[in-house]
Amino acid sequence: MKAALILLLLASPAFAQDKPADTAVAPGCGAEDSKYDVKTDKAQHPLTQPDAGKALVVFIEDDLDFDSTPKPTTRAGLDGGWVGATHGNSYFSFSVDPGEHHLCASWQKAVIVRQGHKAAAAHFTAEPGKTYFFRVKNSWYHEHKNARIDFTPLDSDEGLLLASKFALSTSHPKKS
């Protein structure tokens, strides 16, 4: 009886898991099944100042090394929820409260790639009145059949330069 109870107690954490270990999610990501409709406008390049008492995050999708079409739609996550998405060489911005934040970049399921990384994460500490630029560099090459997302902070000058060359992205969640 004791052996059966010990075995049951040791096995119970395995039954309580919601997801297999290979589907671990970064703290910045939202629900995997969330999808966005995205529109881009190459004529628009507004970058606003942060709201009073807040910081501004500029999320830039760079697909210059993505050797396929269609380009991925990349969702932006903040502290466990999606805040918007980009498609192709585009960007959008959003306000955040001061303090530590977790960001996530993840492809929607529309792009089917069998190998590689289709999500990435970063964290930063926001200060009121500051603007933070993050680039999602998506890459995929036919000969390697391997996908990759690199998610890195950018210098403000580089961020402004990329945003001036890329389209403004507006997005809203798709209705089921």
C-alpha positions as CSV (number, residue, x, y, z in Angstrom):
1,M,0.0,0.0,0.0
2,K,2.8,2.4,0.9
3,A,4.6,1.7,-2.3
4,A,1.5,2.4,-4.4
5,L,0.9,5.7,-2.5
6,I,4.5,6.8,-3.1
7,L,4.3,5.9,-6.8
8,L,1.0,7.8,-7.1
9,L,2.5,10.9,-5.4
10,L,5.6,10.8,-7.6
11,A,3.6,10.3,-10.8
12,S,0.9,13.0,-10.1
13,P,3.0,16.0,-11.3
14,A,3.3,14.4,-14.7
15,F,-0.5,14.2,-14.9
16,A,-1.0,17.8,-13.8
17,Q,1.0,19.3,-16.7
18,D,-1.1,21.2,-19.2
19,K,1.5,21.2,-22.0
20,P,4.4,18.9,-23.0
21,A,7.8,20.3,-22.0
22,D,8.7,21.0,-25.7
23,T,6.0,23.6,-25.9
24,A,7.3,25.9,-23.2
25,V,6.2,29.5,-23.5
26,A,8.1,32.6,-22.5
27,P,6.4,34.9,-19.9
28,G,5.7,37.6,-22.5
29,C,3.7,35.4,-24.9
30,G,-0.1,35.2,-25.1
31,A,-2.4,32.3,-26.0
32,E,-1.0,30.2,-28.9
33,D,-4.4,30.1,-30.7
34,S,-4.8,33.9,-30.9
35,K,-4.5,35.3,-34.5
36,Y,-4.5,38.9,-35.9
37,D,-5.6,40.6,-39.1
38,V,-2.9,43.0,-40.1
39,K,-2.8,46.0,-42.5
40,T,0.3,47.9,-43.4
41,D,0.7,51.4,-44.8
42,K,4.0,52.4,-46.4
43,A,3.0,56.1,-46.5
44,Q,2.6,56.4,-42.8
45,H,5.5,56.8,-40.4
46,P,4.2,58.3,-37.2
47,L,6.2,57.8,-34.1
48,T,4.7,59.5,-31.1
49,Q,6.1,60.5,-27.8
50,P,5.4,58.3,-24.8
51,D,2.2,59.1,-22.8
52,A,2.8,61.0,-19.6
53,G,4.4,58.7,-17.0
54,K,4.8,55.8,-19.5
55,A,7.4,54.5,-21.9
56,L,6.9,53.7,-25.6
57,V,7.9,50.3,-27.2
58,V,8.4,50.2,-30.9
59,F,8.1,46.6,-32.3
60,I,9.8,46.3,-35.7
61,E,9.4,43.2,-38.0
62,D,12.4,42.9,-40.4
63,D,11.8,40.3,-43.1
64,L,14.7,41.2,-45.4
65,D,16.2,37.7,-44.8
66,F,13.0,35.8,-45.2
67,D,13.4,34.1,-48.5
68,S,9.8,33.0,-49.1
69,T,6.2,34.2,-49.5
70,P,4.0,34.8,-47.8
71,K,5.9,36.6,-45.1
72,P,5.0,35.7,-41.5
73,T,2.6,37.6,-39.4
74,T,4.4,38.2,-36.1
75,R,2.5,38.7,-32.9
76,A,4.0,41.0,-30.2
77,G,3.4,39.9,-26.6
78,L,3.8,41.9,-23.4
79,D,3.7,40.3,-19.9
80,G,1.6,37.3,-21.0
81,G,-0.9,38.9,-23.5
82,W,-0.7,39.8,-27.1
83,V,-0.7,43.6,-27.9
84,G,-0.7,43.5,-31.7
85,A,1.0,42.1,-34.8
86,T,3.1,43.0,-37.8
87,H,3.4,41.6,-41.3
88,G,6.3,41.9,-43.6
89,N,8.7,44.8,-43.1
90,S,6.5,46.8,-40.7
91,Y,6.3,48.2,-37.2
92,F,3.9,49.5,-34.6
93,S,4.2,51.0,-31.1
94,F,2.5,50.7,-27.7
95,S,2.7,52.3,-24.3
96,V,3.9,50.5,-21.2
97,D,4.0,51.4,-17.5
98,P,7.4,51.9,-15.9
99,G,9.0,48.7,-14.5
100,E,10.2,45.4,-15.7
101,H,8.4,43.8,-18.7
102,H,8.6,40.6,-20.6
103,L,8.2,40.7,-24.4
104,C,7.5,37.9,-26.9
105,A,7.6,37.7,-30.7
106,S,5.8,34.7,-32.2
107,W,4.6,33.7,-35.7
108,Q,0.9,32.9,-36.2
109,K,0.2,29.5,-37.5
110,A,-0.3,30.8,-41.1
111,V,3.3,30.2,-42.0
112,I,4.1,26.4,-42.0
113,V,7.8,25.7,-41.4
114,R,8.8,22.4,-40.0
115,Q,12.2,23.3,-38.5
116,G,13.5,26.1,-36.5
117,H,12.5,28.7,-34.0
118,K,9.2,30.5,-34.5
119,A,9.2,32.5,-31.3
120,A,11.6,34.6,-29.3
121,A,11.6,36.5,-26.0
122,A,13.3,39.4,-24.3
123,H,12.8,41.5,-21.1
124,F,13.6,45.1,-20.2
125,T,13.0,47.7,-17.6
126,A,11.0,50.7,-18.8
127,E,11.6,54.2,-17.6
128,P,9.0,56.9,-17.9
129,G,9.4,59.1,-21.0
130,K,11.8,56.7,-22.8
131,T,11.3,55.0,-26.1
132,Y,12.6,51.4,-26.6
133,F,13.1,49.8,-30.0
134,F,13.0,46.0,-30.5
135,R,13.6,44.3,-33.9
136,V,12.2,40.9,-34.8
137,K,14.5,39.6,-37.6
138,N,12.7,36.8,-39.3
139,S,14.7,34.5,-41.6
140,W,14.1,31.5,-43.7
141,Y,16.1,30.1,-46.6
142,H,14.8,27.5,-49.1
143,E,18.1,25.6,-49.3
144,H,18.2,25.1,-45.5
145,K,14.4,24.8,-44.9
146,N,15.1,26.3,-41.5
147,A,13.3,29.2,-39.8
148,R,14.7,31.6,-37.2
149,I,13.5,34.6,-35.2
150,D,16.1,36.9,-33.6
151,F,14.6,39.4,-31.2
152,T,16.9,42.1,-30.0
153,P,16.8,45.7,-28.6
154,L,18.0,48.4,-31.0
155,D,19.9,51.6,-30.6
156,S,17.3,54.5,-31.0
157,D,19.0,55.7,-34.1
158,E,18.9,52.3,-35.8
159,G,15.3,51.9,-34.7
160,L,14.2,55.3,-36.1
161,L,16.0,54.4,-39.4
162,L,14.3,51.1,-39.8
163,A,10.9,52.5,-38.9
164,S,11.3,55.2,-41.5
165,K,11.9,52.6,-44.2
166,F,9.2,50.1,-43.1
167,A,5.4,50.3,-43.2
168,L,3.2,51.2,-40.3
169,S,1.3,48.2,-39.1
170,T,-2.2,48.2,-37.6
171,S,-3.8,45.0,-36.3
172,H,-6.8,43.7,-34.5
173,P,-7.6,40.2,-33.2
174,K,-9.4,37.9,-35.7
175,K,-12.8,36.8,-34.7
176,S,-13.3,33.1,-34.3
